[in-house]
Amino acid sequence: MKNEEKTRASFDFLRQMALIQEFFTIDELVTNSGWSASSAEIYISKKFSGVINKTGKKYKVDRKILGVPYDRYSALFKQKRKLFVEYSDCEYKDVTVYEFFLPLTLEHVLRHALDELFYIDTVKHRLELIGIKEVAREFDRKQSESDEALLKRACEFVGRKFVGYSISHVSGRFRADKLLTKDEARKNKIDGESYLLDETTAIARFIIPHEASKIYHYKTGAQPKLDFESITIEEEIKRTEWLFRNLFVESILQATTDQDEIWLLENGKTTRLFRYTALDKDE
C-alpha cells in the first residue's frame, strides 16, 4: 500500500471510530491503515496528541477530529506538526491601547517613523537624546548601575512592551470651516472652497498588555512563568506611558510637520484623547 493510500485509510478509520465513539487497539489501527505497529504508536504519541486518548491498551478518538478536512490531516505526514496546536493560557487584567489618527496620504510616513523604533540602536539613540537623568528617574536607576547598563535595561523593557502595531483605514467626512448655513456653504463651493471634505484616515493601533496584571492558567503539574520585572501595575503603566510618549509620539510629531492637528486616543485605566495642534494654526 502506498503512503497516500495509508494516509487516506487511516483518516477514514479514525473518523469512523470518532463517529461511533468506540475503543480500538493498535492492531486494529495497523490492519485498517496499513501502517506498521511502531509507526502507529509514534503517530499516536506525536501527531495525535490530545486527539487520541489511551485507556489501558485501547484508544479512543475525540470527536473534534470530525471537523478536520483531509488536506489538513494529510499535511501531518509531510511536516513535523500536530493535528491540533496546544496553547498556554493567560490573561491580562490591565491593558492600554493607543491609536494614532493621520490622513491616509501620510501612512508611509507613519510606518517609517514607527518601524525605526523596532531597532535597538534607534531606541538607544532616542533614549540618549531624552537624557540619562530622565531615563534614570523613570527606570529607578539601581545602585552602582552604569549608564550603559541602565540604557540596556530600558531597551529590554521597550523590546518586551512594544512588539508591533496594526494599521486600519476608515472613511470619514469633516467640516473644513466654522458652522455655516447651506447658502454660505454653497457660496464657498462656488468660490472654490470646500465646506465638507471626504478623507480616509489611517489608524495605527498599539495594544500593550501590562505584565504586572498577568494571570496564568495552566494545566495541573505545569509551573507558572515568572514576570520579566517585579514592579507594580501602577509603576509599569507609568513607565509604559512615559516611553510611548517620548519614543513613539515624539517620532510621529517630528515626522509629520505639515499637519494642522494629530489625534492620539488612549484606552486603558484612563481613557483620554490627546490633540497635538500646530502652534501657527487656529485651534
C-alpha positions as CSV (number, residue, x, y, z in Angstrom):
1,M,0.0,0.0,0.0
2,K,1.4,3.4,-1.0
3,N,1.9,6.1,1.7
4,E,-1.0,8.2,0.3
5,E,-3.3,5.2,0.4
6,K,-2.2,4.5,4.0
7,T,-2.9,8.1,5.0
8,R,-6.4,8.0,3.4
9,A,-7.2,4.6,5.0
10,S,-6.1,5.9,8.5
11,F,-8.1,9.0,8.1
12,D,-11.3,7.1,7.2
13,F,-10.7,4.6,10.1
14,L,-10.1,7.3,12.7
15,R,-13.1,9.3,11.6
16,Q,-15.3,6.2,11.8
17,M,-14.0,5.5,15.3
18,A,-14.7,9.1,16.4
19,L,-18.1,8.9,14.9
20,I,-19.2,5.8,16.7
21,Q,-17.1,6.5,19.8
22,E,-15.7,3.0,20.2
23,F,-12.3,1.9,21.5
24,F,-9.8,0.3,19.2
25,T,-6.4,-1.4,19.6
26,I,-3.1,-0.7,17.9
27,D,-3.6,-4.0,15.9
28,E,-6.9,-2.7,14.6
29,L,-5.3,0.6,13.6
30,V,-2.5,-1.3,11.8
31,T,-4.9,-3.5,10.0
32,N,-7.1,-0.6,8.8
33,S,-4.3,1.8,7.9
34,G,-1.5,-0.3,6.6
35,W,0.9,1.3,9.0
36,S,3.4,-0.8,10.9
37,A,2.8,-1.1,14.7
38,S,5.8,1.1,15.5
39,S,4.7,3.8,13.1
40,A,1.1,3.7,14.5
41,E,2.4,4.2,18.1
42,I,4.7,7.0,17.0
43,Y,1.9,8.8,15.2
44,I,-0.5,8.5,18.1
45,S,2.0,10.0,20.5
46,K,3.5,12.7,18.3
47,K,0.9,13.5,15.7
48,F,-2.4,13.0,17.5
49,S,-1.6,14.3,21.0
50,G,-4.8,15.5,22.6
51,V,-6.9,13.8,19.8
52,I,-6.4,10.1,20.5
53,N,-6.6,9.2,24.2
54,K,-5.3,5.9,25.7
55,T,-7.2,3.8,28.3
56,G,-5.3,0.7,29.3
57,K,-4.3,-0.9,26.0
58,K,-7.1,0.7,24.0
59,Y,-7.6,4.0,22.3
60,K,-10.4,6.4,21.6
61,V,-10.6,9.3,19.2
62,D,-12.0,12.7,20.2
63,R,-15.0,13.8,18.1
64,K,-13.2,17.1,17.2
65,I,-11.3,15.2,14.5
66,L,-14.5,15.1,12.5
67,G,-14.1,18.8,11.8
68,V,-10.6,18.3,10.3
69,P,-10.5,18.2,6.4
70,Y,-8.4,15.6,4.7
71,D,-5.8,18.0,3.3
72,R,-5.1,19.3,6.8
73,Y,-4.8,15.7,8.1
74,S,-2.5,14.5,5.2
75,A,-0.2,17.5,5.8
76,L,0.6,16.0,9.2
77,F,2.8,13.4,7.5
78,K,4.7,15.8,5.3
79,Q,5.7,18.2,8.1
80,K,6.7,18.0,11.7
81,R,3.5,19.2,13.2
82,K,0.5,18.1,15.3
83,L,-3.1,18.0,14.2
84,F,-4.1,20.5,16.9
85,V,-1.8,23.1,18.5
86,E,-1.8,23.3,22.2
87,Y,-1.6,26.9,23.7
88,S,-0.6,28.2,27.1
89,D,-3.5,30.3,28.5
90,C,-3.1,33.6,30.3
91,E,-5.0,36.8,30.7
92,Y,-4.0,40.4,31.4
93,K,-6.3,42.3,33.8
94,D,-4.9,45.6,32.6
95,V,-4.1,46.7,29.0
96,T,-3.5,50.0,27.3
97,V,-4.5,50.7,23.7
98,Y,-3.0,53.7,21.8
99,E,-4.4,54.8,18.4
100,F,-2.8,57.4,16.2
101,F,-5.1,59.1,13.6
102,L,-3.5,60.5,10.5
103,P,-4.6,61.1,6.9
104,L,-4.1,58.1,4.6
105,T,-1.6,60.1,2.5
106,L,0.7,60.1,5.5
107,E,0.6,56.3,6.1
108,H,4.1,55.8,4.6
109,V,5.5,58.5,7.0
110,L,3.7,56.9,9.9
111,R,5.0,53.4,9.1
112,H,8.6,54.6,8.6
113,A,8.6,56.6,11.9
114,L,7.2,53.6,13.8
115,D,9.4,51.0,12.1
116,E,12.5,52.9,13.1
117,L,11.7,52.2,16.7
118,F,11.9,48.4,16.2
119,Y,15.7,48.5,16.3
120,I,17.7,48.6,19.5
121,D,20.2,51.1,18.2
122,T,17.5,53.6,17.2
123,V,15.7,53.1,20.6
124,K,19.0,53.6,22.5
125,H,19.8,56.7,20.5
126,R,16.4,58.3,21.3
127,L,16.8,57.4,25.0
128,E,20.2,59.2,24.9
129,L,18.5,62.2,23.3
130,I,15.9,62.3,26.1
131,G,18.8,62.3,28.6
132,I,20.3,59.8,31.0
133,K,18.9,61.7,34.0
134,E,15.4,61.4,32.7
135,V,15.8,57.7,31.9
136,A,17.4,57.1,35.3
137,R,14.5,58.7,37.1
138,E,11.8,56.8,35.2
139,F,13.6,53.5,35.4
140,D,14.7,53.9,39.1
141,R,18.4,53.5,38.5
142,K,19.9,50.7,40.6
143,Q,22.8,51.3,42.9
144,S,26.1,51.4,41.1
145,E,24.3,50.8,37.7
146,S,26.3,52.3,34.8
147,D,24.7,54.4,32.1
148,E,25.2,51.6,29.6
149,A,23.5,49.1,31.9
150,L,20.6,51.5,32.5
151,L,20.1,52.0,28.8
152,K,20.3,48.3,28.2
153,R,17.6,47.6,30.8
154,A,15.4,50.4,29.3
155,C,15.9,48.9,25.8
156,E,14.9,45.5,27.1
157,F,11.7,46.9,28.6
158,V,10.9,48.6,25.3
159,G,11.5,45.3,23.4
160,R,9.1,43.5,25.6
161,K,6.4,46.2,25.7
162,F,6.3,47.4,22.1
163,V,6.4,44.4,19.7
164,G,4.2,45.6,16.9
165,Y,1.3,47.7,15.7
166,S,-1.6,47.3,13.3
167,I,-2.9,49.9,10.7
168,S,-6.6,50.1,9.6
169,H,-8.3,52.5,7.2
170,V,-11.6,54.3,8.0
171,S,-13.5,56.7,5.8
172,G,-15.0,59.9,7.2
173,R,-16.4,63.3,6.4
174,F,-15.2,66.5,8.0
175,R,-16.3,70.1,8.1
176,A,-13.5,72.4,6.9
177,D,-14.8,75.7,8.2
178,K,-16.9,77.1,11.0
179,L,-20.5,76.2,11.1
180,L,-22.2,77.8,8.1
181,T,-25.7,78.0,6.6
182,K,-26.4,76.0,3.5
183,D,-26.3,79.2,1.4
184,E,-23.0,80.2,2.8
185,A,-21.6,76.7,2.2
186,R,-22.8,76.7,-1.4
187,K,-21.2,80.2,-1.9
188,N,-17.9,78.8,-0.6
189,K,-18.1,75.9,-3.0
190,I,-18.7,78.3,-5.9
191,D,-15.6,80.3,-4.8
192,G,-13.6,77.0,-4.9
193,E,-13.6,76.3,-1.2
194,S,-14.9,73.0,0.1
195,Y,-17.1,73.0,3.2
196,L,-17.3,69.3,3.6
197,L,-14.3,67.1,3.0
198,D,-14.1,63.3,2.5
199,E,-11.0,61.8,3.9
200,T,-9.6,58.4,4.6
201,T,-7.8,58.1,7.9
202,A,-5.0,55.7,8.7
203,I,-5.2,54.5,12.3
204,A,-2.1,52.9,13.9
205,R,-3.0,50.8,16.9
206,F,-0.8,49.6,19.7
207,I,-2.2,47.1,22.1
208,I,0.1,46.9,25.2
209,P,-0.7,44.3,27.9
210,H,0.8,45.0,31.3
211,E,2.9,42.2,32.7
212,A,2.2,43.0,36.4
213,S,-1.5,42.2,35.8
214,K,-0.8,38.9,34.1
215,I,-2.6,35.8,35.4
216,Y,-1.6,32.3,34.2
217,H,-4.0,29.5,33.6
218,Y,-2.0,26.3,33.3
219,K,-2.6,22.6,33.5
220,T,-2.1,20.5,36.7
221,G,1.7,19.9,37.1
222,A,2.8,22.8,35.0
223,Q,4.6,25.7,36.6
224,P,3.7,29.4,36.1
225,K,6.3,31.5,34.4
226,L,7.9,34.5,36.3
227,D,7.2,38.0,35.1
228,F,10.1,39.8,33.5
229,E,10.3,42.5,36.0
230,S,9.0,42.9,39.6
231,I,7.2,46.2,39.5
232,T,3.7,47.2,40.5
233,I,1.0,47.7,37.9
234,E,1.0,51.5,38.6
235,E,4.7,51.7,38.1
236,E,4.5,49.6,34.9
237,I,1.7,51.7,33.4
238,K,3.5,55.0,34.3
239,R,6.8,53.7,32.7
240,T,5.0,52.5,29.6
241,E,3.2,55.8,29.1
242,W,6.5,57.7,29.5
243,L,8.2,55.6,27.0
244,F,5.3,55.7,24.5
245,R,5.1,59.5,24.8
246,N,8.9,60.1,24.4
247,L,9.6,57.4,21.8
248,F,6.6,56.9,19.5
249,V,4.6,60.1,19.9
250,E,7.7,62.3,19.5
251,S,8.7,60.3,16.4
252,I,5.3,60.9,14.8
253,L,5.2,64.6,15.7
254,Q,8.7,65.1,14.2
255,A,7.8,63.2,11.0
256,T,4.5,64.9,10.2
257,T,5.4,68.6,10.1
258,D,2.7,69.7,7.7
259,Q,-0.4,68.6,9.7
260,D,-2.7,71.1,11.4
261,E,-3.6,68.5,14.0
262,I,-2.8,65.0,15.1
263,W,-5.0,62.9,17.4
264,L,-3.9,60.2,19.8
265,L,-6.6,58.1,21.6
266,E,-5.7,56.2,24.8
267,N,-7.8,53.5,26.3
268,G,-6.9,51.7,29.5
269,K,-7.2,52.5,33.2
270,T,-7.6,56.0,31.8
271,T,-9.4,56.9,28.6
272,R,-8.3,60.2,27.1
273,L,-7.8,62.0,23.8
274,F,-4.6,63.9,23.1
275,R,-4.8,66.6,20.4
276,Y,-1.5,67.9,19.0
277,T,-2.2,71.2,17.2
278,A,0.3,73.2,15.3
279,L,1.2,76.4,17.1
280,D,0.8,78.5,13.9
281,K,-2.7,77.2,13.3
282,D,-6.1,78.2,14.8
283,E,-7.4,75.8,17.4
